[in-house]
Amino acid sequence: MTPLLNAIVMAGMLLVVPLGLRLVEVSRTAARVWWAGAVPGAASLWIGRGAVAAALAAAYLVAALFLAAQIPSRLRGRTLATWGDAAREVAVATALGAPVVAGIALSAERAGHPLWGFDLGILALTTAHFHYAGFAAALVAGLLCRASADSPLGRAAALAVPAGTLLVLGGYFAGEWAELAGTVVLTAGMWLVAWLTLTWLRREARADRATRALLFVSAAVLAATMLLALSWAFGEATGLPHPPIPWMIATHGLANAAGFALCGIAAWWRLRARPL
């Protein structure tokens, strides 16, 4: 991984997911286990590939699996009486399960093993993608669904972000056109997240000036970053010129990590949003 991509992934492990877990009803044990895996996982990014790095990454994967194991216990204790309930649970389940995909990709990449034929660069990008489009975006979409009183647009965002994330993952196996279709769905979901954030912000009395600024940045960033994602996926599918991967990491990746995910989740935490 490049140093910039390492920093983006590490921020996802040590900042985005721990802050986000305060906004989800999971056990305290799950939060503690996350730290037990995230710290060695972050350390694995900064040493050379091999057995030691793979072992540290495996600790992260174990923590991710423990987090995903919270999904069935959540569902057992909930009554999904409305479409809004179901949409929010899909978003939360996606957020809790996404780090598993990141952990599998990280473990293979740190071991130097091209898993399922994917080269190490794609595995590194997958690790980052499932912290942000997987965990952060799905969580924010679920929060907005509830904040919008389970409106049709809120439900659409809470379903489109998980669907787009999974379709992009499937596109890795099915080909560039399938990945483009997933990117279109994910972009639609992310732009809905941005729109809902801005419209909800106008009437939210609890938000102070700093929180409003964080939410505004989080929404505004998505307009540009998802356009970049579309241009890249379209170029990959058609063979037309498109931004190179290092440029995408420095623009799309960095802006989504710092501008969307960190600002957005920090704002929801400042609002002391009731956990989903």
Disulfide bonds with the S-S distance in Angstrom:
none
